[in-house]
C-alpha cells in the first residue's frame, strides 16, 4: 500500500482500513506466539502499513479534512 493511494481516500475509509490492519496485526502476533506463522515478514509489512495510514490520517486532520 502506497501513501499516494492512501491520500486519495477519505479519513473514514482510512480509519476502517486501520481497524482491519490492527485486527490483522493481532492475529499475526497470535500466530507467531503459537508458532503457526508461515511468513514472519508479514508482521513487519502490516506494522509499516499501520504507521503509513496513521501518518496520512494525521496529515488530513491537520489540513482540516476531518470527515
HTML snippet that shows the backbone in 3Dmol.js (N, CA, C, O; Angstrom):
<script src="https://3Dmol.org/build/3Dmol-min.js"></script>
<div id="view" style="width:600px;height:400px;position:relative"></div>
<script>
const pdb = `
ATOM      1  N   UNK A   1       0.835  -1.161   0.000  1.00  0.00           N
ATOM      2  CA  UNK A   1       0.000   0.000   0.000  1.00  0.00           C
ATOM      3  C   UNK A   1       0.894   1.244   0.000  1.00  0.00           C
ATOM      4  O   UNK A   1       1.775   1.398   0.846  1.00  0.00           O
ATOM      5  N   UNK A   2       0.651   2.095  -0.940  1.00  0.00           N
ATOM      6  CA  UNK A   2       1.475   3.292  -1.080  1.00  0.00           C
ATOM      7  C   UNK A   2       0.764   4.489  -0.472  1.00  0.00           C
ATOM      8  O   UNK A   2      -0.466   4.539  -0.434  1.00  0.00           O
ATOM      9  N   UNK A   3       1.543   5.453   0.001  1.00  0.00           N
ATOM     10  CA  UNK A   3       0.987   6.645   0.627  1.00  0.00           C
ATOM     11  C   UNK A   3       0.175   7.458  -0.375  1.00  0.00           C
ATOM     12  O   UNK A   3      -0.817   8.083   0.001  1.00  0.00           O
ATOM     13  N   UNK A   4       0.573   7.458  -1.626  1.00  0.00           N
ATOM     14  CA  UNK A   4      -0.174   8.202  -2.641  1.00  0.00           C
ATOM     15  C   UNK A   4      -1.578   7.635  -2.808  1.00  0.00           C
ATOM     16  O   UNK A   4      -2.530   8.389  -3.005  1.00  0.00           O
ATOM     17  N   UNK A   5      -1.715   6.319  -2.731  1.00  0.00           N
ATOM     18  CA  UNK A   5      -3.032   5.691  -2.810  1.00  0.00           C
ATOM     19  C   UNK A   5      -3.878   6.068  -1.596  1.00  0.00           C
ATOM     20  O   UNK A   5      -5.081   6.301  -1.715  1.00  0.00           O
ATOM     21  N   UNK A   6      -3.243   6.124  -0.439  1.00  0.00           N
ATOM     22  CA  UNK A   6      -3.970   6.423   0.792  1.00  0.00           C
ATOM     23  C   UNK A   6      -4.446   7.865   0.824  1.00  0.00           C
ATOM     24  O   UNK A   6      -5.501   8.152   1.390  1.00  0.00           O
ATOM     25  N   UNK A   7      -3.701   8.763   0.235  1.00  0.00           N
ATOM     26  CA  UNK A   7      -4.070  10.178   0.263  1.00  0.00           C
ATOM     27  C   UNK A   7      -5.336  10.460  -0.553  1.00  0.00           C
ATOM     28  O   UNK A   7      -5.980  11.492  -0.364  1.00  0.00           O
ATOM     29  N   UNK A   8      -5.690   9.547  -1.456  1.00  0.00           N
ATOM     30  CA  UNK A   8      -6.904   9.708  -2.257  1.00  0.00           C
ATOM     31  C   UNK A   8      -8.153   9.253  -1.511  1.00  0.00           C
ATOM     32  O   UNK A   8      -9.265   9.498  -1.979  1.00  0.00           O
ATOM     33  N   UNK A   9      -8.001   8.612  -0.388  1.00  0.00           N
ATOM     34  CA  UNK A   9      -9.137   8.106   0.382  1.00  0.00           C
ATOM     35  C   UNK A   9      -9.566   9.125   1.432  1.00  0.00           C
ATOM     36  O   UNK A   9      -8.806  10.019   1.806  1.00  0.00           O
ATOM     37  N   UNK A  10     -10.808   8.965   1.899  1.00  0.00           N
ATOM     38  CA  UNK A  10     -11.303   9.846   2.962  1.00  0.00           C
ATOM     39  C   UNK A  10     -10.804   9.344   4.315  1.00  0.00           C
ATOM     40  O   UNK A  10     -10.317   8.219   4.432  1.00  0.00           O
ATOM     41  N   UNK A  11     -10.931  10.185   5.325  1.00  0.00           N
ATOM     42  CA  UNK A  11     -10.473   9.834   6.669  1.00  0.00           C
ATOM     43  C   UNK A  11     -11.263   8.642   7.209  1.00  0.00           C
ATOM     44  O   UNK A  11     -10.696   7.766   7.862  1.00  0.00           O
ATOM     45  N   UNK A  12     -12.564   8.607   6.940  1.00  0.00           N
ATOM     46  CA  UNK A  12     -13.376   7.490   7.435  1.00  0.00           C
ATOM     47  C   UNK A  12     -12.960   6.174   6.787  1.00  0.00           C
ATOM     48  O   UNK A  12     -12.936   5.140   7.455  1.00  0.00           O
ATOM     49  N   UNK A  13     -12.634   6.197   5.503  1.00  0.00           N
ATOM     50  CA  UNK A  13     -12.144   4.990   4.832  1.00  0.00           C
ATOM     51  C   UNK A  13     -10.798   4.563   5.416  1.00  0.00           C
ATOM     52  O   UNK A  13     -10.542   3.374   5.603  1.00  0.00           O
ATOM     53  N   UNK A  14      -9.952   5.536   5.697  1.00  0.00           N
ATOM     54  CA  UNK A  14      -8.643   5.226   6.274  1.00  0.00           C
ATOM     55  C   UNK A  14      -8.789   4.611   7.664  1.00  0.00           C
ATOM     56  O   UNK A  14      -8.058   3.687   8.021  1.00  0.00           O
ATOM     57  N   UNK A  15      -9.742   5.130   8.446  1.00  0.00           N
ATOM     58  CA  UNK A  15      -9.952   4.576   9.786  1.00  0.00           C
ATOM     59  C   UNK A  15     -10.469   3.150   9.724  1.00  0.00           C
ATOM     60  O   UNK A  15     -10.101   2.324  10.559  1.00  0.00           O
ATOM     61  N   UNK A  16     -11.322   2.842   8.742  1.00  0.00           N
ATOM     62  CA  UNK A  16     -11.801   1.466   8.579  1.00  0.00           C
ATOM     63  C   UNK A  16     -10.646   0.546   8.190  1.00  0.00           C
ATOM     64  O   UNK A  16     -10.530  -0.566   8.704  1.00  0.00           O
ATOM     65  N   UNK A  17      -9.804   1.011   7.289  1.00  0.00           N
ATOM     66  CA  UNK A  17      -8.635   0.227   6.881  1.00  0.00           C
ATOM     67  C   UNK A  17      -7.682   0.030   8.052  1.00  0.00           C
ATOM     68  O   UNK A  17      -7.108  -1.046   8.218  1.00  0.00           O
ATOM     69  N   UNK A  18      -7.515   1.068   8.862  1.00  0.00           N
ATOM     70  CA  UNK A  18      -6.663   0.975  10.045  1.00  0.00           C
ATOM     71  C   UNK A  18      -7.199  -0.069  11.013  1.00  0.00           C
ATOM     72  O   UNK A  18      -6.435  -0.863  11.561  1.00  0.00           O
ATOM     73  N   UNK A  19      -8.499  -0.069  11.221  1.00  0.00           N
ATOM     74  CA  UNK A  19      -9.122  -1.053  12.113  1.00  0.00           C
ATOM     75  C   UNK A  19      -8.857  -2.476  11.606  1.00  0.00           C
ATOM     76  O   UNK A  19      -8.532  -3.367  12.391  1.00  0.00           O
ATOM     77  N   UNK A  20      -8.997  -2.684  10.298  1.00  0.00           N
ATOM     78  CA  UNK A  20      -8.740  -4.008   9.723  1.00  0.00           C
ATOM     79  C   UNK A  20      -7.287  -4.426   9.892  1.00  0.00           C
ATOM     80  O   UNK A  20      -7.001  -5.587  10.187  1.00  0.00           O
ATOM     81  N   UNK A  21      -6.370  -3.483   9.707  1.00  0.00           N
ATOM     82  CA  UNK A  21      -4.953  -3.799   9.848  1.00  0.00           C
ATOM     83  C   UNK A  21      -4.578  -4.088  11.304  1.00  0.00           C
ATOM     84  O   UNK A  21      -3.738  -4.949  11.569  1.00  0.00           O
ATOM     85  N   UNK A  22      -5.192  -3.378  12.236  1.00  0.00           N
ATOM     86  CA  UNK A  22      -4.919  -3.655  13.649  1.00  0.00           C
ATOM     87  C   UNK A  22      -5.396  -5.055  14.022  1.00  0.00           C
ATOM     88  O   UNK A  22      -4.735  -5.761  14.784  1.00  0.00           O
ATOM     89  N   UNK A  23      -6.532  -5.448  13.488  1.00  0.00           N
ATOM     90  CA  UNK A  23      -7.041  -6.798  13.727  1.00  0.00           C
ATOM     91  C   UNK A  23      -6.106  -7.840  13.109  1.00  0.00           C
ATOM     92  O   UNK A  23      -5.814  -8.868  13.719  1.00  0.00           O
ATOM     93  N   UNK A  24      -5.640  -7.556  11.887  1.00  0.00           N
ATOM     94  CA  UNK A  24      -4.715  -8.473  11.221  1.00  0.00           C
ATOM     95  C   UNK A  24      -3.398  -8.582  11.989  1.00  0.00           C
ATOM     96  O   UNK A  24      -2.835  -9.669  12.114  1.00  0.00           O
ATOM     97  N   UNK A  25      -2.909  -7.444  12.504  1.00  0.00           N
ATOM     98  CA  UNK A  25      -1.677  -7.466  13.288  1.00  0.00           C
ATOM     99  C   UNK A  25      -1.840  -8.326  14.535  1.00  0.00           C
ATOM    100  O   UNK A  25      -0.947  -9.101  14.878  1.00  0.00           O
ATOM    101  N   UNK A  26      -2.968  -8.195  15.207  1.00  0.00           N
ATOM    102  CA  UNK A  26      -3.238  -9.009  16.386  1.00  0.00           C
ATOM    103  C   UNK A  26      -3.222 -10.489  16.020  1.00  0.00           C
ATOM    104  O   UNK A  26      -2.616 -11.298  16.723  1.00  0.00           O
ATOM    105  N   UNK A  27      -3.886 -10.843  14.923  1.00  0.00           N
ATOM    106  CA  UNK A  27      -3.920 -12.246  14.507  1.00  0.00           C
ATOM    107  C   UNK A  27      -2.524 -12.758  14.162  1.00  0.00           C
ATOM    108  O   UNK A  27      -2.186 -13.901  14.470  1.00  0.00           O
ATOM    109  N   UNK A  28      -1.718 -11.918  13.525  1.00  0.00           N
ATOM    110  CA  UNK A  28      -0.352 -12.332  13.183  1.00  0.00           C
ATOM    111  C   UNK A  28       0.486 -12.540  14.443  1.00  0.00           C
ATOM    112  O   UNK A  28       1.285 -13.474  14.512  1.00  0.00           O
ATOM    113  N   UNK A  29       0.305 -11.670  15.439  1.00  0.00           N
ATOM    114  CA  UNK A  29       1.035 -11.840  16.694  1.00  0.00           C
ATOM    115  C   UNK A  29       0.634 -13.133  17.391  1.00  0.00           C
ATOM    116  O   UNK A  29       1.477 -13.820  17.967  1.00  0.00           O
ATOM    117  N   UNK A  30      -0.645 -13.462  17.339  1.00  0.00           N
ATOM    118  CA  UNK A  30      -1.112 -14.709  17.950  1.00  0.00           C
ATOM    119  C   UNK A  30      -0.539 -15.914  17.212  1.00  0.00           C
ATOM    120  O   UNK A  30      -0.135 -16.895  17.838  1.00  0.00           O
ATOM    121  N   UNK A  31      -0.503 -15.843  15.895  1.00  0.00           N
ATOM    122  CA  UNK A  31       0.076 -16.932  15.114  1.00  0.00           C
ATOM    123  C   UNK A  31       1.565 -17.085  15.413  1.00  0.00           C
ATOM    124  O   UNK A  31       2.076 -18.200  15.519  1.00  0.00           O
ATOM    125  N   UNK A  32       2.251 -15.955  15.547  1.00  0.00           N
ATOM    126  CA  UNK A  32       3.681 -16.014  15.849  1.00  0.00           C
ATOM    127  C   UNK A  32       3.913 -16.601  17.235  1.00  0.00           C
ATOM    128  O   UNK A  32       4.865 -17.354  17.442  1.00  0.00           O
ATOM    129  N   UNK A  33       3.051 -16.262  18.176  1.00  0.00           N
ATOM    130  CA  UNK A  33       3.191 -16.769  19.540  1.00  0.00           C
ATOM    131  C   UNK A  33       2.972 -18.262  19.644  1.00  0.00           C
ATOM    132  O   UNK A  33       3.568 -18.923  20.494  1.00  0.00           O
ATOM    133  N   UNK A  34       2.114 -18.801  18.779  1.00  0.00           N
ATOM    134  CA  UNK A  34       1.835 -20.240  18.823  1.00  0.00           C
ATOM    135  C   UNK A  34       2.692 -21.021  17.840  1.00  0.00           C
ATOM    136  O   UNK A  34       2.589 -22.245  17.760  1.00  0.00           O
ATOM    137  N   UNK A  35       3.537 -20.321  17.090  1.00  0.00           N
ATOM    138  CA  UNK A  35       4.441 -20.992  16.157  1.00  0.00           C
ATOM    139  C   UNK A  35       3.789 -21.377  14.847  1.00  0.00           C
ATOM    140  O   UNK A  35       4.317 -22.233  14.137  1.00  0.00           O
ATOM    141  N   UNK A  36       2.666 -20.781  14.500  1.00  0.00           N
ATOM    142  CA  UNK A  36       1.952 -21.123  13.268  1.00  0.00           C
ATOM    143  C   UNK A  36       2.171 -20.123  12.148  1.00  0.00           C
ATOM    144  O   UNK A  36       1.612 -20.279  11.063  1.00  0.00           O
ATOM    145  N   UNK A  37       2.969 -19.107  12.390  1.00  0.00           N
ATOM    146  CA  UNK A  37       3.168 -18.063  11.382  1.00  0.00           C
ATOM    147  C   UNK A  37       4.108 -18.576  10.299  1.00  0.00           C
ATOM    148  O   UNK A  37       5.253 -18.937  10.570  1.00  0.00           O
ATOM    149  N   UNK A  38       3.599 -18.603   9.056  1.00  0.00           N
ATOM    150  CA  UNK A  38       4.404 -19.143   7.963  1.00  0.00           C
ATOM    151  C   UNK A  38       5.277 -18.068   7.298  1.00  0.00           C
ATOM    152  O   UNK A  38       6.333 -18.380   6.747  1.00  0.00           O
ATOM    153  N   UNK A  39       4.833 -16.800   7.350  1.00  0.00           N
ATOM    154  CA  UNK A  39       5.601 -15.713   6.733  1.00  0.00           C
ATOM    155  C   UNK A  39       5.856 -14.622   7.761  1.00  0.00           C
ATOM    156  O   UNK A  39       5.029 -13.723   7.912  1.00  0.00           O
ATOM    157  N   UNK A  40       6.979 -14.677   8.473  1.00  0.00           N
ATOM    158  CA  UNK A  40       7.265 -13.685   9.506  1.00  0.00           C
ATOM    159  C   UNK A  40       7.373 -12.261   8.978  1.00  0.00           C
ATOM    160  O   UNK A  40       7.134 -11.313   9.727  1.00  0.00           O
ATOM    161  N   UNK A  41       7.721 -12.088   7.723  1.00  0.00           N
ATOM    162  CA  UNK A  41       7.852 -10.745   7.170  1.00  0.00           C
ATOM    163  C   UNK A  41       6.503 -10.040   7.074  1.00  0.00           C
ATOM    164  O   UNK A  41       6.454  -8.814   6.967  1.00  0.00           O
ATOM    165  N   UNK A  42       5.417 -10.791   7.110  1.00  0.00           N
ATOM    166  CA  UNK A  42       4.090 -10.190   7.011  1.00  0.00           C
ATOM    167  C   UNK A  42       3.807  -9.270   8.193  1.00  0.00           C
ATOM    168  O   UNK A  42       3.119  -8.261   8.038  1.00  0.00           O
ATOM    169  N   UNK A  43       4.331  -9.607   9.375  1.00  0.00           N
ATOM    170  CA  UNK A  43       4.135  -8.780  10.568  1.00  0.00           C
ATOM    171  C   UNK A  43       4.715  -7.387  10.336  1.00  0.00           C
ATOM    172  O   UNK A  43       4.081  -6.383  10.662  1.00  0.00           O
ATOM    173  N   UNK A  44       5.902  -7.331   9.781  1.00  0.00           N
ATOM    174  CA  UNK A  44       6.565  -6.049   9.561  1.00  0.00           C
ATOM    175  C   UNK A  44       5.857  -5.224   8.492  1.00  0.00           C
ATOM    176  O   UNK A  44       5.780  -4.000   8.599  1.00  0.00           O
ATOM    177  N   UNK A  45       5.340  -5.892   7.461  1.00  0.00           N
ATOM    178  CA  UNK A  45       4.607  -5.177   6.417  1.00  0.00           C
ATOM    179  C   UNK A  45       3.336  -4.553   6.977  1.00  0.00           C
ATOM    180  O   UNK A  45       2.997  -3.419   6.637  1.00  0.00           O
ATOM    181  N   UNK A  46       2.637  -5.282   7.825  1.00  0.00           N
ATOM    182  CA  UNK A  46       1.407  -4.759   8.418  1.00  0.00           C
ATOM    183  C   UNK A  46       1.735  -3.590   9.339  1.00  0.00           C
ATOM    184  O   UNK A  46       1.017  -2.590   9.344  1.00  0.00           O
ATOM    185  N   UNK A  47       2.808  -3.702  10.117  1.00  0.00           N
ATOM    186  CA  UNK A  47       3.197  -2.599  11.003  1.00  0.00           C
ATOM    187  C   UNK A  47       3.515  -1.338  10.204  1.00  0.00           C
ATOM    188  O   UNK A  47       3.137  -0.238  10.605  1.00  0.00           O
ATOM    189  N   UNK A  48       4.204  -1.491   9.080  1.00  0.00           N
ATOM    190  CA  UNK A  48       4.537  -0.340   8.242  1.00  0.00           C
ATOM    191  C   UNK A  48       3.276   0.284   7.651  1.00  0.00           C
ATOM    192  O   UNK A  48       3.162   1.507   7.573  1.00  0.00           O
ATOM    193  N   UNK A  49       2.325  -0.559   7.233  1.00  0.00           N
ATOM    194  CA  UNK A  49       1.075  -0.047   6.679  1.00  0.00           C
ATOM    195  C   UNK A  49       0.279   0.706   7.736  1.00  0.00           C
ATOM    196  O   UNK A  49      -0.331   1.731   7.434  1.00  0.00           O
ATOM    197  N   UNK A  50       0.276   0.215   8.968  1.00  0.00           N
ATOM    198  CA  UNK A  50      -0.422   0.905  10.056  1.00  0.00           C
ATOM    199  C   UNK A  50       0.199   2.281  10.276  1.00  0.00           C
ATOM    200  O   UNK A  50      -0.519   3.272  10.414  1.00  0.00           O
ATOM    201  N   UNK A  51       1.505   2.345  10.308  1.00  0.00           N
ATOM    202  CA  UNK A  51       2.187   3.629  10.503  1.00  0.00           C
ATOM    203  C   UNK A  51       1.902   4.576   9.345  1.00  0.00           C
ATOM    204  O   UNK A  51       1.708   5.775   9.549  1.00  0.00           O
ATOM    205  N   UNK A  52       1.877   4.037   8.133  1.00  0.00           N
ATOM    206  CA  UNK A  52       1.616   4.854   6.953  1.00  0.00           C
ATOM    207  C   UNK A  52       0.207   5.447   7.005  1.00  0.00           C
ATOM    208  O   UNK A  52       0.015   6.623   6.696  1.00  0.00           O
ATOM    209  N   UNK A  53      -0.775   4.634   7.394  1.00  0.00           N
ATOM    210  CA  UNK A  53      -2.151   5.111   7.480  1.00  0.00           C
ATOM    211  C   UNK A  53      -2.281   6.158   8.579  1.00  0.00           C
ATOM    212  O   UNK A  53      -2.951   7.174   8.388  1.00  0.00           O
ATOM    213  N   UNK A  54      -1.655   5.927   9.718  1.00  0.00           N
ATOM    214  CA  UNK A  54      -1.706   6.922  10.793  1.00  0.00           C
ATOM    215  C   UNK A  54      -1.109   8.250  10.348  1.00  0.00           C
ATOM    216  O   UNK A  54      -1.624   9.311  10.700  1.00  0.00           O
ATOM    217  N   UNK A  55      -0.042   8.199   9.586  1.00  0.00           N
ATOM    218  CA  UNK A  55       0.595   9.414   9.083  1.00  0.00           C
ATOM    219  C   UNK A  55      -0.345  10.178   8.155  1.00  0.00           C
ATOM    220  O   UNK A  55      -0.481  11.395   8.272  1.00  0.00           O
ATOM    221  N   UNK A  56      -0.983   9.477   7.247  1.00  0.00           N
ATOM    222  CA  UNK A  56      -1.885  10.127   6.291  1.00  0.00           C
ATOM    223  C   UNK A  56      -3.106  10.695   7.015  1.00  0.00           C
ATOM    224  O   UNK A  56      -3.567  11.788   6.688  1.00  0.00           O
ATOM    225  N   UNK A  57      -3.634   9.955   8.001  1.00  0.00           N
ATOM    226  CA  UNK A  57      -4.774  10.465   8.777  1.00  0.00           C
ATOM    227  C   UNK A  57      -4.386  11.757   9.479  1.00  0.00           C
ATOM    228  O   UNK A  57      -5.145  12.726   9.452  1.00  0.00           O
ATOM    229  N   UNK A  58      -3.219  11.787  10.106  1.00  0.00           N
ATOM    230  CA  UNK A  58      -2.764  12.996  10.793  1.00  0.00           C
ATOM    231  C   UNK A  58      -2.553  14.152   9.819  1.00  0.00           C
ATOM    232  O   UNK A  58      -2.859  15.299  10.147  1.00  0.00           O
ATOM    233  N   UNK A  59      -2.037  13.868   8.635  1.00  0.00           N
ATOM    234  CA  UNK A  59      -1.870  14.920   7.631  1.00  0.00           C
ATOM    235  C   UNK A  59      -3.213  15.514   7.247  1.00  0.00           C
ATOM    236  O   UNK A  59      -3.350  16.732   7.129  1.00  0.00           O
ATOM    237  N   UNK A  60      -4.207  14.650   7.050  1.00  0.00           N
ATOM    238  CA  UNK A  60      -5.524  15.115   6.630  1.00  0.00           C
ATOM    239  C   UNK A  60      -6.206  15.912   7.748  1.00  0.00           C
ATOM    240  O   UNK A  60      -6.878  16.908   7.480  1.00  0.00           O
ATOM    241  N   UNK A  61      -6.038  15.483   8.973  1.00  0.00           N
ATOM    242  CA  UNK A  61      -6.651  16.197  10.099  1.00  0.00           C
ATOM    243  C   UNK A  61      -6.022  17.577  10.251  1.00  0.00           C
ATOM    244  O   UNK A  61      -6.730  18.558  10.478  1.00  0.00           O
ATOM    245  N   UNK A  62      -4.720  17.658  10.130  1.00  0.00           N
ATOM    246  CA  UNK A  62      -4.046  18.955  10.237  1.00  0.00           C
ATOM    247  C   UNK A  62      -4.396  19.889   9.099  1.00  0.00           C
ATOM    248  O   UNK A  62      -4.353  21.110   9.247  1.00  0.00           O
ATOM    249  N   UNK A  63      -4.745  19.303   7.954  1.00  0.00           N
ATOM    250  CA  UNK A  63      -5.138  20.118   6.806  1.00  0.00           C
ATOM    251  C   UNK A  63      -6.602  20.554   6.898  1.00  0.00           C
ATOM    252  O   UNK A  63      -7.076  21.333   6.070  1.00  0.00           O
ATOM    253  N   UNK A  64      -7.315  20.047   7.908  1.00  0.00           N
ATOM    254  CA  UNK A  64      -8.695  20.456   8.097  1.00  0.00           C
ATOM    255  C   UNK A  64      -9.722  19.512   7.519  1.00  0.00           C
ATOM    256  O   UNK A  64     -10.911  19.829   7.483  1.00  0.00           O
ATOM    257  N   UNK A  65      -9.282  18.373   7.075  1.00  0.00           N
ATOM    258  CA  UNK A  65     -10.169  17.379   6.489  1.00  0.00           C
ATOM    259  C   UNK A  65     -10.512  16.350   7.564  1.00  0.00           C
ATOM    260  O   UNK A  65      -9.749  15.406   7.770  1.00  0.00           O
ATOM    261  N   UNK A  66     -11.629  16.508   8.244  1.00  0.00           N
ATOM    262  CA  UNK A  66     -11.920  15.613   9.364  1.00  0.00           C
ATOM    263  C   UNK A  66     -13.074  14.670   9.097  1.00  0.00           C
ATOM    264  O   UNK A  66     -13.465  13.942  10.010  1.00  0.00           O
ATOM    265  N   UNK A  67     -13.631  14.638   7.925  1.00  0.00           N
ATOM    266  CA  UNK A  67     -14.766  13.753   7.658  1.00  0.00           C
ATOM    267  C   UNK A  67     -14.342  12.410   7.154  1.00  0.00           C
ATOM    268  O   UNK A  67     -15.187  11.557   6.885  1.00  0.00           O
TER     269      UNK A  67
END
`;
const viewer = $3Dmol.createViewer("view");
viewer.addModel(pdb, "pdb");
viewer.setStyle({}, {cartoon: {color: "spectrum"}});
viewer.zoomTo();
viewer.render();
</script>
